[in-house]
Amino acid sequence: MRIIRKKGIVILTICFMAICLAMGCTTTKNMTENIVPGGKALKKKIAFLPTASKMGSGGKDLQKSARTHLETYLKDFCDDIIIVDSLKTRDLLEKIPRLPSGQLDNLALVKLGRVLGLNAVLEESISEIECLEDKRGIWGFRNPCLLGKLGVRVSALDIATGAILFDEVVRDEVTVSEHDWQRIKERSGYDREIAEQLLTKTMDRICQRVCDLLGDSPWTGYISSVSENTFTLTAGEDVGLATGDVLEVFGANEPIEGHAGQFYLVAKPKIGELRVTGVLKNHAEAIGILGSDLQNSSCVRLKR
């Protein structure tokens, strides 16, 4: 695959990608529902990269608790989100290579995400617990207090473009006793009880934010294979596709190189349409009803 290397136009390209988010493969749900009130909204599939943590000896426990909290919240309160999670999926995501810069190879992640039918891949990281000294109360009557502080960061990579959909950081703190404060310092920034208190506060805040941001992101689908005029899609009943649905097909441009070895994809305008003829749990089949060279597509979206 030929790759365009034009670093001088990366900023303009990213701006253009933002326009594409509103016009092409990624028309926002809010905009489309304003145009077609009560229009059908398809669910979005996401997956998680392994949690990155700087925690000390108890870091694994906190990682597991943080991931459980986030996944439970999204499953319970984000009706338009589907979490794709299996041993195979985890293994594939763990094998995504890193660039010399230390960043994940986003183009490799995009290719895998399309095979899995994902809309976004989320990455979560947790900071060390900081020990702080502060004064609280009314000015003139402020008392010294000891605090434990934790930061949680969640970012999402858009599979349609390779760009970052969002990158949210939430920090919170709890008051701790001098005994607990010393324990945290002695245990390299980790105390399970304090960590869980901090995690509950930070995760409650960031989960709602993540749910809102993912909800504003539209469903985007991909063609996985073609046989004559029959197209197989990497989504089916799981996202809400049904026989008879008409999908708009958008053309594909070559990847454009950005900063630190990252690459971005910008969809071409609409090149045709498909009609869904059969739907199974995780994939669907469709036939071309408009346009040509539909196999050379960037993505598909539901026609409104």
Secondary structure, DSSP 4 states (H G I P E B T S, - for coil): ---B--GGGHHHHHHHHHHHHHHSTT--HHHHHHHSTT-----EEEEEPPPEE---TTHHHHHHHHHHHHHHHHHHH-TTEEE---HHHHHHHHT--B-TTSSB-HHHHHHHHHHTT-SEEEEEEEPPPEEEEEEESSTTS-EEEEEEEEEEEEEEEETTTSSEEEEEEEEEEEEE-HHHHHHHHHTTT--HHHHHHHHHHHHHHHHHHHHHHHHHSPP-B-EEEEETTEEEES--TTTT--TT-EEEEEEEPPPEE-GGG-EE--EEEEEEEEEEEEE-SS-EEEEEEEES-TTSEEEEEE--
